[in-house]
Amino acid sequence: VLVASTIAATGVAAGEEGSIREAREKREEAAERVAQAAEALELVEAEDSEVVGALMALDTVVALQEARIAEARQAIEAAEAEATLRWVETDRVAAEIVDLRQRLRELAVDVYVSSMRPGTFLDSEDMTTAVRKSAILDAVIGDHGDLVARLRALESDREDIARSADQAIGDAERRQREIESSLVILGGRIASREAVRDELQERIQAQEAEVARWEHEQYLMAILIDNLIAEELRRSAPDLTKESGQGFIMPIEGKIASGFGIRTHPILGTQRMHNGIDFSCVRDQPIWTAKLGSIIFAGWREGYGNIVLVEHEGPVITLYAHMNELLVSKGIEVSTGDLIGKCGSSGRSTGPHLHFEVRSGGEAKDPLIVLPG
């Protein structure tokens, strides 16, 4: 079943088209395609890295320009604030002058109404009042002169401030417009680079899919080759495919190195029960199912290393241990002679061999009882 399904999956028919040589050629082609796709992937990833670097550089420039815009806006605000302060001060002094002028007018009216001249004013019956009025008049006139001079100075300063503020605001606004214009250009460049990167990401995904596809093809070809080799070995060794009375065949081509029963453990050095038989083999030599059944476990077990458990009718379970590579997974239905793994030395082992067990009702049985003689 496994051989047939693998051949069907890879599109290679048995016989002339499904020969080992053709399968190896296809595997080599798949390996070459994997290398080509991987090389193309590296080139695209390199391009993507360059684009990412360019985008980072553009982001840095954008950040700098945005900082300059912020500085320009601060300069505008500072110039406007300075001009506003000067205008407020000028307005305050102007208001004081208006107030003094009003006071002078009131004083002049008072003098006119009283028909007062300077001499008469000083001859007032109440000298204290006269002195006070004279002092007020002098103070008002003096303050008025000082304020007028100050107003003129402030008005001159205000004009200068207004001109410099207008110029500063104009310069800052011009810089802001220039920077914002450059940001628009930078935004276009960033959008263009991001579009290029999106395209590169699509190419990367396509190349990754191409690599995965050819790696899978290479994997299928390897399985097919293993199955074809196993089939050829079975045909060249008729005794191995000969079924016993219980329908079992030998799980591997090799001599029995250790039998079933009490023995001295080759690693621990203690007497203990050996629940199966060991077949001598070379690394990666094919291992096949001794009888049709279902894979109930394929994985790692302490001591046993990589193992496969196959459940047969009865129920009887066969165990294949110390494999170098597993070629099946749990749940697969297998026929007698299907390739399930390769010989190895995984787990607690002194060298490449297949440890094979047969269990019925949970108890280990001597495999030679069911294997062909």
LUMTIGU-39430 format. One record per residue (C-alpha): x, y, z. Coordinates in steps of 0.05 Angstrom, whole numbers, padded with zeros to 5 digits, always signed. Each point is the difference from the previous one (the first is absolute). Layout:
<rs>
XYZ;...
</rs>
This chain:
<rs>
+00000+00000+00000;+00056+00048+00019;+00039-00014-00063;-00061+00008-00044;-00023+00064+00034;+00069+00031-00005;+00007-00017-00073;-00069+00029-00014;+00016+00063+00039;+00064+00014-00039;-00029-00018-00067;+00051-00055-00013;-00029-00066-00024;+00029-00068+00017;+00041-00036-00052;+00043+00036-00050;-00022+00072+00019;+00005-00016+00073;+00070-00027-00002;+00050+00017+00054;+00043+00037-00050;-00057+00045-00022;-00020+00013+00071;+00071+00020+00018;+00002+00046-00060;-00064+00032+00023;+00028+00006+00071;+00062+00034-00027;-00042+00047-00042;-00042+00016+00062;+00064+00013+00040;+00025+00046-00056;-00066+00037-00001;+00003+00008+00076;+00069+00031-00006;-00022+00047-00056;-00062+00021+00038;+00041+00011+00063;+00050+00043-00038;-00057+00041-00030;-00030+00007+00069;+00066+00026+00028;+00004+00052-00056;-00071+00024+00013;+00013+00003+00075;+00063+00041-00013;-00041+00049-00042;-00052+00003+00055;+00055+00015+00051;+00024+00058-00043;-00070+00028-00007;-00010-00005+00076;+00065+00038+00010;-00023+00054-00049;-00067+00006+00035;+00035+00008+00067;+00044+00055-00029;-00062+00035-00028;-00034-00005+00067;+00060+00034+00032;-00003+00057-00051;-00075+00007+00012;+00011+00004+00075;+00053+00054-00010;-00044+00041-00046;-00059-00006+00048;+00046+00026+00055;+00019+00059-00044;-00074+00015-00012;-00011+00000+00075;+00059+00049+00008;-00029+00045-00054;-00068+00001+00034;+00033+00016+00067;+00037+00058-00034;-00066+00026-00028;-00032-00004+00068;+00059+00034+00034;+00000+00058-00050;-00074+00009+00007;+00005-00001+00076;+00056+00052+00001;-00039+00046-00047;-00062-00008+00042;+00037+00019+00064;+00028+00063-00033;-00068+00020-00027;-00032-00010+00069;+00054+00044+00033;-00009+00054-00052;-00075+00000+00009;+00008+00005+00075;+00045+00062-00005;-00047+00031-00050;-00057-00009+00049;+00041+00034+00054;+00013+00059-00045;-00073+00006-00016;-00015+00000+00075;+00052+00055+00013;-00025+00042-00057;-00069-00005+00030;+00026+00022+00067;+00037+00059-00032;-00062+00021-00035;-00039-00002+00065;+00054+00041+00034;+00001+00051-00056;-00075+00008+00005;+00007+00010+00075;+00052+00053-00010;-00041+00035-00054;-00062+00000+00042;+00036+00028+00060;+00033+00053-00044;+00065-00023+00027;+00068+00020-00025;+00064-00028+00027;+00009+00058+00049;-00072-00001+00022;+00004-00075+00008;+00059+00008+00047;-00035+00055+00039;-00056-00046+00021;-00029+00012+00069;+00015-00071+00016;+00074-00007-00014;-00002-00073+00013;-00051-00008-00054;+00039+00044-00047;+00064-00040+00011;-00038-00064-00010;-00031+00023-00065;+00067+00025-00026;+00033-00066+00017;-00055-00038-00033;+00006+00043-00062;+00075-00009-00004;-00006-00075+00012;-00054-00008-00052;+00038+00041-00051;+00064-00039+00016;-00034-00068-00003;-00033+00020-00064;+00067+00017-00031;+00032-00065+00023;-00058-00041-00024;-00001+00035-00067;+00074-00015-00009;-00011-00072+00022;-00060-00007-00046;+00040+00024-00059;+00056-00048+00016;-00048-00058+00008;-00037+00017-00063;+00067+00000-00037;+00018-00066+00033;-00069-00028-00016;+00010+00016-00073;+00069-00033+00002;-00029-00059+00038;-00058-00006-00049;+00048+00000-00059;+00047-00051+00031;-00059-00042+00024;-00031+00001-00068;+00067-00019-00031;+00011-00056+00052;-00070-00026-00010;+00007+00003-00075;+00068-00036+00002;-00028-00054+00047;-00062-00010-00042;+00043-00005-00063;+00045-00052+00034;-00062-00037+00022;-00028-00001-00070;+00066-00024-00029;+00006-00055+00052;-00072-00022-00010;+00012-00002-00074;+00061-00044+00011;-00042-00044+00045;-00050-00010-00056;+00057-00022-00045;+00028-00046+00054;-00070-00029+00010;-00002-00017-00073;+00068-00033+00004;-00020-00040+00061;-00065-00023-00033;+00040-00021-00061;+00051-00039+00043;-00056-00032+00040;-00033-00022-00065;+00066-00031-00022;+00006-00035+00067;-00070-00027-00005;+00018-00029-00068;+00065-00029+00029;-00039-00032+00057;-00046-00033-00050;+00061-00025-00039;+00031-00026+00065;-00064-00038+00017;-00001-00028-00071;+00073-00022+00005;-00011-00031+00068;-00059-00039-00028;+00044-00021-00058;+00055-00024+00047;-00051-00038+00042;-00032-00032-00062;+00066-00026-00027;+00023-00023+00069;-00065-00040+00005;+00012-00028-00070;+00070-00019+00021;-00028-00034+00063;-00051-00039-00041;+00054-00022-00048;+00043-00025+00058;-00059-00041+00026;-00013-00027-00069;+00073-00020-00008;-00001-00035+00067;-00063-00038-00019;+00027-00019-00068;+00065-00025+00032;-00039-00039+00052;-00043-00031-00055;+00062-00018-00039;+00032-00031+00061;-00063-00042+00013;-00001-00024-00072;+00074-00018+00002;-00009-00037+00066;-00061-00046-00008;+00009-00031+00070;-00013+00069+00032;-00068+00006-00033;-00021-00070+00016;-00057+00003+00050;-00005-00045+00061;-00063-00038+00017;-00022+00062+00040;+00011+00046-00060;+00065+00032+00025;+00064+00015-00040;+00069+00019+00023;+00002+00075+00018;+00071+00009-00026;+00055-00035-00038;+00052-00021+00051;+00024-00053+00048;-00029-00009+00070;+00053+00027+00048;-00037-00011+00065;-00059-00045+00015;-00060+00002+00045;+00008-00016+00074;+00047+00012+00060;+00067+00030-00020;+00056+00045+00025;-00019+00071-00020;+00055+00026-00047;+00001+00069+00034;-00023-00011+00072;+00037-00066+00007;-00056-00032+00041;-00042-00061-00012;-00068+00020-00024;-00056-00020-00046;+00008+00017-00074;-00072+00008-00025;+00016-00004-00074;+00054-00018-00050;+00055+00044-00029;+00015+00000-00075;+00069+00024-00024;-00005+00055-00052;+00037+00060-00028;-00022+00071+00012;-00059+00023-00042;-00015-00071-00024;-00075-00006-00016;-00047-00027+00053;-00070-00023-00020;-00063-00024+00034;-00001-00073+00016;-00075-00003-00012;-00057+00046-00021;-00029+00043+00055;-00007+00071+00028;+00054+00045+00028;-00020+00014+00072;+00065+00037+00020;+00059+00030-00036;+00049+00040+00042;+00052-00001+00056;+00000-00046+00060;+00053+00000+00054;+00049-00058-00011;-00033-00021-00065;+00017+00065-00038;-00042+00010-00063;-00053-00054-00002;-00062-00020-00040;-00057-00041+00029;-00046-00036-00049;-00065-00032+00022;-00022-00062-00038;-00062-00043+00005;-00004-00043+00062;+00018+00050+00028;+00075-00009-00009;+00049+00058+00005;+00068+00002-00032;+00054+00048+00023;+00059+00026-00041;+00053+00038+00040;+00065+00039-00004;-00017+00028-00069;+00042+00055-00030;-00060+00030-00036;-00075-00009+00004;-00039+00000-00066;-00071-00008+00026;-00045+00033+00051;-00056-00020+00046;-00066-00020-00034;+00029-00024-00066;-00024-00067-00027;+00058-00042-00026;+00004-00063-00041;+00049-00057+00010;+00068+00022-00024;-00013+00075+00001;+00061+00042+00017;-00007+00031+00069;+00070+00022+00019;+00075-00008-00005;+00049-00039+00043;+00038+00040+00052;+00028+00002+00070;-00046+00049+00036;-00016-00008+00074;+00041-00048+00044;+00039-00037-00053;+00071-00024-00015;-00006+00007-00075;-00048-00004-00059;-00051-00056+00007;-00075-00013+00000;-00031-00021+00065;-00065-00036-00019;-00055-00021+00049;-00066-00036-00006;-00052+00010+00055;-00067-00035+00010;-00046+00016+00057;+00053+00048+00027;+00052-00055+00007;+00064-00005-00040;+00004-00062-00044;+00060-00031-00036;-00004+00032-00070;+00027-00063-00031;-00067-00033+00016;-00035+00043-00052;+00057+00017-00049;+00014-00046-00059;+00051-00054+00014;
</rs>
